[in-house]
Amino acid sequence: MTEREFKLLLNANAFRHIQVHYAVMSQGYMIIADGKPLETSKREAREFKTLDTAAKFLFKAGVADFAVKLNTGAK
C-alpha cells in the first residue's frame, strides 16, 4: 500500500495492528500495517534507515501506538 492509501485507511481507522519490522537484507526498517508493507509509488517496499525515522513518519501520520519487531524470523 502506498503512503496515500496508508493515510486514507488510517483516517478511516481501518488498521488493527501497525508494526515496524527490522529488514535484515537492507539493514533498515519497514512499516507493516495489518500484514501489508508500506510501499513507494513504484510499489517497492518503503524502507527507513533508522527506527527513529520510521517512528517520526508514523507520528506525523497520526499513529500513537505501534509495535517494533526486531527479529522477524522468530514467532
PyMOL Python script that loads the backbone (N, CA, C, O; Angstrom):
from pymol import cmd

cmd.read_pdbstr("""\
ATOM      1  N   MET A   1       0.832  -1.168   0.000  1.00  0.00           N
ATOM      2  CA  MET A   1       0.000   0.000   0.000  1.00  0.00           C
ATOM      3  C   MET A   1       0.880   1.236   0.000  1.00  0.00           C
ATOM      4  O   MET A   1       1.895   1.282   0.694  1.00  0.00           O
ATOM      5  N   THR A   2       0.502   2.215  -0.760  1.00  0.00           N
ATOM      6  CA  THR A   2       1.283   3.448  -0.865  1.00  0.00           C
ATOM      7  C   THR A   2       1.023   4.334   0.359  1.00  0.00           C
ATOM      8  O   THR A   2       0.125   4.069   1.158  1.00  0.00           O
ATOM      9  N   GLU A   3       1.817   5.374   0.481  1.00  0.00           N
ATOM     10  CA  GLU A   3       1.655   6.305   1.598  1.00  0.00           C
ATOM     11  C   GLU A   3       0.267   6.941   1.585  1.00  0.00           C
ATOM     12  O   GLU A   3      -0.348   7.128   2.635  1.00  0.00           O
ATOM     13  N   ARG A   4      -0.214   7.267   0.404  1.00  0.00           N
ATOM     14  CA  ARG A   4      -1.557   7.872   0.287  1.00  0.00           C
ATOM     15  C   ARG A   4      -2.634   6.896   0.771  1.00  0.00           C
ATOM     16  O   ARG A   4      -3.527   7.275   1.528  1.00  0.00           O
ATOM     17  N   GLU A   5      -2.543   5.641   0.329  1.00  0.00           N
ATOM     18  CA  GLU A   5      -3.504   4.625   0.758  1.00  0.00           C
ATOM     19  C   GLU A   5      -3.412   4.404   2.268  1.00  0.00           C
ATOM     20  O   GLU A   5      -4.427   4.249   2.947  1.00  0.00           O
ATOM     21  N   PHE A   6      -2.187   4.394   2.779  1.00  0.00           N
ATOM     22  CA  PHE A   6      -1.963   4.220   4.211  1.00  0.00           C
ATOM     23  C   PHE A   6      -2.679   5.307   5.005  1.00  0.00           C
ATOM     24  O   PHE A   6      -3.371   5.015   5.981  1.00  0.00           O
ATOM     25  N   LYS A   7      -2.513   6.555   4.588  1.00  0.00           N
ATOM     26  CA  LYS A   7      -3.129   7.673   5.305  1.00  0.00           C
ATOM     27  C   LYS A   7      -4.655   7.638   5.209  1.00  0.00           C
ATOM     28  O   LYS A   7      -5.342   7.952   6.182  1.00  0.00           O
ATOM     29  N   LEU A   8      -5.187   7.261   4.056  1.00  0.00           N
ATOM     30  CA  LEU A   8      -6.645   7.146   3.909  1.00  0.00           C
ATOM     31  C   LEU A   8      -7.211   6.065   4.830  1.00  0.00           C
ATOM     32  O   LEU A   8      -8.222   6.273   5.501  1.00  0.00           O
ATOM     33  N   LEU A   9      -6.544   4.909   4.851  1.00  0.00           N
ATOM     34  CA  LEU A   9      -7.003   3.818   5.713  1.00  0.00           C
ATOM     35  C   LEU A   9      -6.820   4.164   7.190  1.00  0.00           C
ATOM     36  O   LEU A   9      -7.645   3.791   8.024  1.00  0.00           O
ATOM     37  N   LEU A  10      -5.754   4.868   7.508  1.00  0.00           N
ATOM     38  CA  LEU A  10      -5.520   5.292   8.881  1.00  0.00           C
ATOM     39  C   LEU A  10      -6.620   6.249   9.344  1.00  0.00           C
ATOM     40  O   LEU A  10      -7.122   6.129  10.462  1.00  0.00           O
ATOM     41  N   ASN A  11      -6.989   7.192   8.487  1.00  0.00           N
ATOM     42  CA  ASN A  11      -8.064   8.138   8.826  1.00  0.00           C
ATOM     43  C   ASN A  11      -9.406   7.446   8.991  1.00  0.00           C
ATOM     44  O   ASN A  11     -10.271   7.932   9.720  1.00  0.00           O
ATOM     45  N   ALA A  12      -9.587   6.311   8.315  1.00  0.00           N
ATOM     46  CA  ALA A  12     -10.828   5.549   8.418  1.00  0.00           C
ATOM     47  C   ALA A  12     -10.775   4.537   9.571  1.00  0.00           C
ATOM     48  O   ALA A  12     -11.701   3.744   9.746  1.00  0.00           O
ATOM     49  N   ASN A  13      -9.692   4.567  10.353  1.00  0.00           N
ATOM     50  CA  ASN A  13      -9.497   3.619  11.467  1.00  0.00           C
ATOM     51  C   ASN A  13      -9.602   2.172  10.996  1.00  0.00           C
ATOM     52  O   ASN A  13     -10.203   1.338  11.674  1.00  0.00           O
ATOM     53  N   ALA A  14      -9.026   1.876   9.851  1.00  0.00           N
ATOM     54  CA  ALA A  14      -9.137   0.544   9.251  1.00  0.00           C
ATOM     55  C   ALA A  14      -8.051  -0.423   9.728  1.00  0.00           C
ATOM     56  O   ALA A  14      -8.150  -1.622   9.468  1.00  0.00           O
ATOM     57  N   PHE A  15      -7.022   0.064  10.414  1.00  0.00           N
ATOM     58  CA  PHE A  15      -5.922  -0.805  10.837  1.00  0.00           C
ATOM     59  C   PHE A  15      -6.127  -1.314  12.254  1.00  0.00           C
ATOM     60  O   PHE A  15      -6.600  -0.596  13.135  1.00  0.00           O
ATOM     61  N   ARG A  16      -5.752  -2.590  12.447  1.00  0.00           N
ATOM     62  CA  ARG A  16      -5.787  -3.164  13.789  1.00  0.00           C
ATOM     63  C   ARG A  16      -4.383  -3.225  14.386  1.00  0.00           C
ATOM     64  O   ARG A  16      -4.208  -3.019  15.587  1.00  0.00           O
ATOM     65  N   HIS A  17      -3.372  -3.512  13.540  1.00  0.00           N
ATOM     66  CA  HIS A  17      -2.006  -3.651  14.025  1.00  0.00           C
ATOM     67  C   HIS A  17      -1.041  -2.930  13.093  1.00  0.00           C
ATOM     68  O   HIS A  17      -1.055  -3.145  11.881  1.00  0.00           O
ATOM     69  N   ILE A  18      -0.210  -2.080  13.664  1.00  0.00           N
ATOM     70  CA  ILE A  18       0.850  -1.431  12.904  1.00  0.00           C
ATOM     71  C   ILE A  18       2.166  -1.791  13.574  1.00  0.00           C
ATOM     72  O   ILE A  18       2.341  -1.602  14.777  1.00  0.00           O
ATOM     73  N   GLN A  19       3.090  -2.314  12.770  1.00  0.00           N
ATOM     74  CA  GLN A  19       4.388  -2.728  13.292  1.00  0.00           C
ATOM     75  C   GLN A  19       5.503  -2.120  12.465  1.00  0.00           C
ATOM     76  O   GLN A  19       5.330  -1.807  11.287  1.00  0.00           O
ATOM     77  N   VAL A  20       6.647  -1.959  13.105  1.00  0.00           N
ATOM     78  CA  VAL A  20       7.865  -1.587  12.406  1.00  0.00           C
ATOM     79  C   VAL A  20       8.772  -2.808  12.486  1.00  0.00           C
ATOM     80  O   VAL A  20       9.138  -3.241  13.578  1.00  0.00           O
ATOM     81  N   HIS A  21       9.132  -3.360  11.338  1.00  0.00           N
ATOM     82  CA  HIS A  21       9.980  -4.557  11.264  1.00  0.00           C
ATOM     83  C   HIS A  21      11.393  -4.179  10.865  1.00  0.00           C
ATOM     84  O   HIS A  21      11.607  -3.293  10.038  1.00  0.00           O
ATOM     85  N   TYR A  22      12.345  -4.861  11.464  1.00  0.00           N
ATOM     86  CA  TYR A  22      13.724  -4.702  11.034  1.00  0.00           C
ATOM     87  C   TYR A  22      13.921  -5.533   9.778  1.00  0.00           C
ATOM     88  O   TYR A  22      13.655  -6.734   9.787  1.00  0.00           O
ATOM     89  N   ALA A  23      14.381  -4.914   8.699  1.00  0.00           N
ATOM     90  CA  ALA A  23      14.611  -5.603   7.427  1.00  0.00           C
ATOM     91  C   ALA A  23      16.091  -5.987   7.346  1.00  0.00           C
ATOM     92  O   ALA A  23      16.940  -5.133   7.089  1.00  0.00           O
ATOM     93  N   VAL A  24      16.395  -7.247   7.560  1.00  0.00           N
ATOM     94  CA  VAL A  24      17.770  -7.716   7.640  1.00  0.00           C
ATOM     95  C   VAL A  24      18.531  -7.466   6.344  1.00  0.00           C
ATOM     96  O   VAL A  24      19.678  -7.022   6.382  1.00  0.00           O
ATOM     97  N   MET A  25      17.926  -7.738   5.219  1.00  0.00           N
ATOM     98  CA  MET A  25      18.621  -7.611   3.935  1.00  0.00           C
ATOM     99  C   MET A  25      19.043  -6.168   3.646  1.00  0.00           C
ATOM    100  O   MET A  25      20.122  -5.946   3.096  1.00  0.00           O
ATOM    101  N   SER A  26      18.235  -5.211   3.998  1.00  0.00           N
ATOM    102  CA  SER A  26      18.560  -3.813   3.710  1.00  0.00           C
ATOM    103  C   SER A  26      19.141  -3.093   4.922  1.00  0.00           C
ATOM    104  O   SER A  26      19.564  -1.941   4.827  1.00  0.00           O
ATOM    105  N   GLN A  27      19.157  -3.777   6.054  1.00  0.00           N
ATOM    106  CA  GLN A  27      19.620  -3.196   7.311  1.00  0.00           C
ATOM    107  C   GLN A  27      18.893  -1.894   7.609  1.00  0.00           C
ATOM    108  O   GLN A  27      19.503  -0.894   7.987  1.00  0.00           O
ATOM    109  N   GLY A  28      17.599  -1.928   7.434  1.00  0.00           N
ATOM    110  CA  GLY A  28      16.740  -0.782   7.702  1.00  0.00           C
ATOM    111  C   GLY A  28      15.430  -1.267   8.305  1.00  0.00           C
ATOM    112  O   GLY A  28      15.350  -2.389   8.804  1.00  0.00           O
ATOM    113  N   TYR A  29      14.416  -0.433   8.261  1.00  0.00           N
ATOM    114  CA  TYR A  29      13.136  -0.737   8.881  1.00  0.00           C
ATOM    115  C   TYR A  29      12.000  -0.547   7.890  1.00  0.00           C
ATOM    116  O   TYR A  29      12.052   0.314   7.011  1.00  0.00           O
ATOM    117  N   MET A  30      10.965  -1.378   8.056  1.00  0.00           N
ATOM    118  CA  MET A  30       9.788  -1.315   7.201  1.00  0.00           C
ATOM    119  C   MET A  30       8.554  -1.167   8.080  1.00  0.00           C
ATOM    120  O   MET A  30       8.507  -1.705   9.187  1.00  0.00           O
ATOM    121  N   ILE A  31       7.560  -0.442   7.591  1.00  0.00           N
ATOM    122  CA  ILE A  31       6.295  -0.310   8.305  1.00  0.00           C
ATOM    123  C   ILE A  31       5.317  -1.314   7.717  1.00  0.00           C
ATOM    124  O   ILE A  31       5.097  -1.356   6.507  1.00  0.00           O
ATOM    125  N   ILE A  32       4.731  -2.125   8.599  1.00  0.00           N
ATOM    126  CA  ILE A  32       3.766  -3.150   8.208  1.00  0.00           C
ATOM    127  C   ILE A  32       2.446  -2.839   8.907  1.00  0.00           C
ATOM    128  O   ILE A  32       2.397  -2.749  10.134  1.00  0.00           O
ATOM    129  N   ALA A  33       1.382  -2.677   8.131  1.00  0.00           N
ATOM    130  CA  ALA A  33       0.057  -2.398   8.688  1.00  0.00           C
ATOM    131  C   ALA A  33      -0.877  -3.544   8.313  1.00  0.00           C
ATOM    132  O   ALA A  33      -1.171  -3.763   7.138  1.00  0.00           O
ATOM    133  N   ASP A  34      -1.335  -4.264   9.322  1.00  0.00           N
ATOM    134  CA  ASP A  34      -2.202  -5.434   9.119  1.00  0.00           C
ATOM    135  C   ASP A  34      -1.621  -6.403   8.087  1.00  0.00           C
ATOM    136  O   ASP A  34      -2.344  -6.929   7.240  1.00  0.00           O
ATOM    137  N   GLY A  35      -0.326  -6.629   8.168  1.00  0.00           N
ATOM    138  CA  GLY A  35       0.341  -7.599   7.304  1.00  0.00           C
ATOM    139  C   GLY A  35       0.762  -7.077   5.947  1.00  0.00           C
ATOM    140  O   GLY A  35       1.364  -7.819   5.172  1.00  0.00           O
ATOM    141  N   LYS A  36       0.466  -5.824   5.631  1.00  0.00           N
ATOM    142  CA  LYS A  36       0.817  -5.251   4.329  1.00  0.00           C
ATOM    143  C   LYS A  36       1.893  -4.178   4.504  1.00  0.00           C
ATOM    144  O   LYS A  36       1.746  -3.286   5.339  1.00  0.00           O
ATOM    145  N   PRO A  37       2.971  -4.260   3.724  1.00  0.00           N
ATOM    146  CA  PRO A  37       4.047  -3.271   3.878  1.00  0.00           C
ATOM    147  C   PRO A  37       3.706  -1.932   3.233  1.00  0.00           C
ATOM    148  O   PRO A  37       2.972  -1.860   2.246  1.00  0.00           O
ATOM    149  N   LEU A  38       4.253  -0.891   3.813  1.00  0.00           N
ATOM    150  CA  LEU A  38       4.162   0.435   3.206  1.00  0.00           C
ATOM    151  C   LEU A  38       5.074   0.431   1.987  1.00  0.00           C
ATOM    152  O   LEU A  38       6.200  -0.061   2.055  1.00  0.00           O
ATOM    153  N   GLU A  39       4.591   0.980   0.870  1.00  0.00           N
ATOM    154  CA  GLU A  39       5.336   0.937  -0.391  1.00  0.00           C
ATOM    155  C   GLU A  39       5.526   2.331  -0.967  1.00  0.00           C
ATOM    156  O   GLU A  39       4.814   3.275  -0.623  1.00  0.00           O
ATOM    157  N   THR A  40       6.506   2.429  -1.851  1.00  0.00           N
ATOM    158  CA  THR A  40       6.716   3.661  -2.604  1.00  0.00           C
ATOM    159  C   THR A  40       5.687   3.723  -3.724  1.00  0.00           C
ATOM    160  O   THR A  40       4.907   2.788  -3.908  1.00  0.00           O
ATOM    161  N   SER A  41       5.684   4.813  -4.466  1.00  0.00           N
ATOM    162  CA  SER A  41       4.742   4.930  -5.586  1.00  0.00           C
ATOM    163  C   SER A  41       5.048   3.923  -6.690  1.00  0.00           C
ATOM    164  O   SER A  41       4.189   3.634  -7.523  1.00  0.00           O
ATOM    165  N   LYS A  42       6.271   3.388  -6.700  1.00  0.00           N
ATOM    166  CA  LYS A  42       6.648   2.359  -7.677  1.00  0.00           C
ATOM    167  C   LYS A  42       6.355   0.951  -7.171  1.00  0.00           C
ATOM    168  O   LYS A  42       6.785  -0.032  -7.774  1.00  0.00           O
ATOM    169  N   ARG A  43       5.622   0.855  -6.058  1.00  0.00           N
ATOM    170  CA  ARG A  43       5.221  -0.418  -5.456  1.00  0.00           C
ATOM    171  C   ARG A  43       6.409  -1.238  -4.952  1.00  0.00           C
ATOM    172  O   ARG A  43       6.364  -2.468  -4.943  1.00  0.00           O
ATOM    173  N   GLU A  44       7.474  -0.545  -4.531  1.00  0.00           N
ATOM    174  CA  GLU A  44       8.600  -1.205  -3.875  1.00  0.00           C
ATOM    175  C   GLU A  44       8.471  -0.930  -2.384  1.00  0.00           C
ATOM    176  O   GLU A  44       7.921   0.098  -1.989  1.00  0.00           O
ATOM    177  N   ALA A  45       8.973  -1.838  -1.554  1.00  0.00           N
ATOM    178  CA  ALA A  45       8.869  -1.654  -0.109  1.00  0.00           C
ATOM    179  C   ALA A  45       9.562  -0.365   0.310  1.00  0.00           C
ATOM    180  O   ALA A  45      10.706  -0.111  -0.070  1.00  0.00           O
ATOM    181  N   ARG A  46       8.870   0.438   1.088  1.00  0.00           N
ATOM    182  CA  ARG A  46       9.444   1.692   1.598  1.00  0.00           C
ATOM    183  C   ARG A  46      10.317   1.335   2.791  1.00  0.00           C
ATOM    184  O   ARG A  46       9.857   0.699   3.739  1.00  0.00           O
ATOM    185  N   GLU A  47      11.568   1.743   2.741  1.00  0.00           N
ATOM    186  CA  GLU A  47      12.499   1.418   3.809  1.00  0.00           C
ATOM    187  C   GLU A  47      12.975   2.690   4.495  1.00  0.00           C
ATOM    188  O   GLU A  47      13.158   3.729   3.860  1.00  0.00           O
ATOM    189  N   PHE A  48      13.168   2.585   5.792  1.00  0.00           N
ATOM    190  CA  PHE A  48      13.663   3.681   6.605  1.00  0.00           C
ATOM    191  C   PHE A  48      15.017   3.274   7.169  1.00  0.00           C
ATOM    192  O   PHE A  48      15.185   2.144   7.627  1.00  0.00           O
ATOM    193  N   LYS A  49      15.981   4.186   7.140  1.00  0.00           N
ATOM    194  CA  LYS A  49      17.340   3.875   7.606  1.00  0.00           C
ATOM    195  C   LYS A  49      17.389   3.575   9.096  1.00  0.00           C
ATOM    196  O   LYS A  49      18.130   2.692   9.527  1.00  0.00           O
ATOM    197  N   THR A  50      16.604   4.305   9.887  1.00  0.00           N
ATOM    198  CA  THR A  50      16.639   4.113  11.334  1.00  0.00           C
ATOM    199  C   THR A  50      15.231   3.909  11.877  1.00  0.00           C
ATOM    200  O   THR A  50      14.237   4.256  11.238  1.00  0.00           O
ATOM    201  N   LEU A  51      15.178   3.346  13.055  1.00  0.00           N
ATOM    202  CA  LEU A  51      13.901   3.174  13.742  1.00  0.00           C
ATOM    203  C   LEU A  51      13.288   4.533  14.062  1.00  0.00           C
ATOM    204  O   LEU A  51      12.068   4.695  14.051  1.00  0.00           O
ATOM    205  N   ASP A  52      14.147   5.500  14.345  1.00  0.00           N
ATOM    206  CA  ASP A  52      13.683   6.849  14.658  1.00  0.00           C
ATOM    207  C   ASP A  52      12.949   7.487  13.475  1.00  0.00           C
ATOM    208  O   ASP A  52      11.920   8.135  13.667  1.00  0.00           O
ATOM    209  N   THR A  53      13.464   7.313  12.264  1.00  0.00           N
ATOM    210  CA  THR A  53      12.797   7.904  11.095  1.00  0.00           C
ATOM    211  C   THR A  53      11.452   7.223  10.818  1.00  0.00           C
ATOM    212  O   THR A  53      10.497   7.880  10.405  1.00  0.00           O
ATOM    213  N   ALA A  54      11.379   5.914  11.044  1.00  0.00           N
ATOM    214  CA  ALA A  54      10.102   5.209  10.875  1.00  0.00           C
ATOM    215  C   ALA A  54       9.094   5.700  11.916  1.00  0.00           C
ATOM    216  O   ALA A  54       7.924   5.914  11.600  1.00  0.00           O
ATOM    217  N   ALA A  55       9.553   5.877  13.161  1.00  0.00           N
ATOM    218  CA  ALA A  55       8.670   6.363  14.222  1.00  0.00           C
ATOM    219  C   ALA A  55       8.206   7.787  13.934  1.00  0.00           C
ATOM    220  O   ALA A  55       7.044   8.111  14.180  1.00  0.00           O
ATOM    221  N   LYS A  56       9.079   8.637  13.424  1.00  0.00           N
ATOM    222  CA  LYS A  56       8.699  10.007  13.083  1.00  0.00           C
ATOM    223  C   LYS A  56       7.646  10.028  11.977  1.00  0.00           C
ATOM    224  O   LYS A  56       6.709  10.825  12.023  1.00  0.00           O
ATOM    225  N   PHE A  57       7.803   9.147  10.982  1.00  0.00           N
ATOM    226  CA  PHE A  57       6.812   9.048   9.907  1.00  0.00           C
ATOM    227  C   PHE A  57       5.444   8.687  10.487  1.00  0.00           C
ATOM    228  O   PHE A  57       4.437   9.311  10.152  1.00  0.00           O
ATOM    229  N   LEU A  58       5.414   7.670  11.364  1.00  0.00           N
ATOM    230  CA  LEU A  58       4.151   7.238  11.956  1.00  0.00           C
ATOM    231  C   LEU A  58       3.553   8.337  12.834  1.00  0.00           C
ATOM    232  O   LEU A  58       2.342   8.559  12.808  1.00  0.00           O
ATOM    233  N   PHE A  59       4.386   9.022  13.606  1.00  0.00           N
ATOM    234  CA  PHE A  59       3.917  10.098  14.466  1.00  0.00           C
ATOM    235  C   PHE A  59       3.277  11.212  13.638  1.00  0.00           C
ATOM    236  O   PHE A  59       2.206  11.711  13.982  1.00  0.00           O
ATOM    237  N   LYS A  60       3.937  11.598  12.548  1.00  0.00           N
ATOM    238  CA  LYS A  60       3.392  12.659  11.686  1.00  0.00           C
ATOM    239  C   LYS A  60       2.098  12.232  11.009  1.00  0.00           C
ATOM    240  O   LYS A  60       1.242  13.067  10.713  1.00  0.00           O
ATOM    241  N   ALA A  61       1.953  10.920  10.762  1.00  0.00           N
ATOM    242  CA  ALA A  61       0.732  10.413  10.140  1.00  0.00           C
ATOM    243  C   ALA A  61      -0.409  10.306  11.146  1.00  0.00           C
ATOM    244  O   ALA A  61      -1.567  10.152  10.758  1.00  0.00           O
ATOM    245  N   GLY A  62      -0.087  10.388  12.447  1.00  0.00           N
ATOM    246  CA  GLY A  62      -1.129  10.330  13.468  1.00  0.00           C
ATOM    247  C   GLY A  62      -1.224   9.006  14.200  1.00  0.00           C
ATOM    248  O   GLY A  62      -2.214   8.745  14.884  1.00  0.00           O
ATOM    249  N   VAL A  63      -0.205   8.168  14.066  1.00  0.00           N
ATOM    250  CA  VAL A  63      -0.204   6.875  14.756  1.00  0.00           C
ATOM    251  C   VAL A  63       0.370   7.074  16.155  1.00  0.00           C
ATOM    252  O   VAL A  63       1.496   7.545  16.310  1.00  0.00           O
ATOM    253  N   ALA A  64      -0.412   6.711  17.172  1.00  0.00           N
ATOM    254  CA  ALA A  64       0.030   6.880  18.555  1.00  0.00           C
ATOM    255  C   ALA A  64       0.565   5.585  19.154  1.00  0.00           C
ATOM    256  O   ALA A  64       1.293   5.620  20.146  1.00  0.00           O
ATOM    257  N   ASP A  65       0.215   4.440  18.566  1.00  0.00           N
ATOM    258  CA  ASP A  65       0.586   3.155  19.154  1.00  0.00           C
ATOM    259  C   ASP A  65       1.009   2.194  18.048  1.00  0.00           C
ATOM    260  O   ASP A  65       0.245   1.927  17.119  1.00  0.00           O
ATOM    261  N   PHE A  66       2.227   1.679  18.154  1.00  0.00           N
ATOM    262  CA  PHE A  66       2.705   0.675  17.203  1.00  0.00           C
ATOM    263  C   PHE A  66       3.717  -0.221  17.893  1.00  0.00           C
ATOM    264  O   PHE A  66       4.273   0.139  18.931  1.00  0.00           O
ATOM    265  N   ALA A  67       3.951  -1.389  17.314  1.00  0.00           N
ATOM    266  CA  ALA A  67       4.895  -2.360  17.870  1.00  0.00           C
ATOM    267  C   ALA A  67       6.159  -2.366  17.027  1.00  0.00           C
ATOM    268  O   ALA A  67       6.138  -2.026  15.844  1.00  0.00           O
ATOM    269  N   VAL A  68       7.254  -2.758  17.655  1.00  0.00           N
ATOM    270  CA  VAL A  68       8.531  -2.898  16.954  1.00  0.00           C
ATOM    271  C   VAL A  68       8.925  -4.355  17.025  1.00  0.00           C
ATOM    272  O   VAL A  68       8.972  -4.943  18.106  1.00  0.00           O
ATOM    273  N   LYS A  69       9.209  -4.941  15.865  1.00  0.00           N
ATOM    274  CA  LYS A  69       9.598  -6.346  15.797  1.00  0.00           C
ATOM    275  C   LYS A  69      10.994  -6.391  15.176  1.00  0.00           C
ATOM    276  O   LYS A  69      11.161  -6.153  13.979  1.00  0.00           O
ATOM    277  N   LEU A  70      11.996  -6.700  16.007  1.00  0.00           N
ATOM    278  CA  LEU A  70      13.370  -6.690  15.543  1.00  0.00           C
ATOM    279  C   LEU A  70      13.789  -7.994  14.891  1.00  0.00           C
ATOM    280  O   LEU A  70      14.585  -7.981  13.952  1.00  0.00           O
ATOM    281  N   ASN A  71      13.275  -9.112  15.363  1.00  0.00           N
ATOM    282  CA  ASN A  71      13.615 -10.413  14.798  1.00  0.00           C
ATOM    283  C   ASN A  71      12.386 -10.976  14.117  1.00  0.00           C
ATOM    284  O   ASN A  71      11.549 -11.600  14.769  1.00  0.00           O
ATOM    285  N   THR A  72      12.265 -10.767  12.820  1.00  0.00           N
ATOM    286  CA  THR A  72      11.054 -11.183  12.101  1.00  0.00           C
ATOM    287  C   THR A  72      11.001 -12.677  11.848  1.00  0.00           C
ATOM    288  O   THR A  72       9.954 -13.189  11.452  1.00  0.00           O
ATOM    289  N   GLY A  73      12.101 -13.397  12.066  1.00  0.00           N
ATOM    290  CA  GLY A  73      12.121 -14.842  11.853  1.00  0.00           C
ATOM    291  C   GLY A  73      11.539 -15.608  13.040  1.00  0.00           C
ATOM    292  O   GLY A  73      11.060 -16.728  12.863  1.00  0.00           O
ATOM    293  N   ALA A  74      11.567 -15.040  14.230  1.00  0.00           N
ATOM    294  CA  ALA A  74      11.062 -15.712  15.429  1.00  0.00           C
ATOM    295  C   ALA A  74       9.558 -15.528  15.541  1.00  0.00           C
ATOM    296  O   ALA A  74       9.010 -14.517  15.103  1.00  0.00           O
ATOM    297  N   LYS A  75       8.901 -16.512  16.130  1.00  0.00           N
ATOM    298  CA  LYS A  75       7.447 -16.422  16.292  1.00  0.00           C
ATOM    299  C   LYS A  75       7.074 -16.246  17.738  1.00  0.00           C
ATOM    300  O   LYS A  75       5.891 -16.152  18.063  1.00  0.00           O
TER     301      LYS A  75
END
""", "prot")
cmd.dss("prot")
cmd.show_as("cartoon", "prot")
cmd.util.cbc("prot")
cmd.orient("prot")
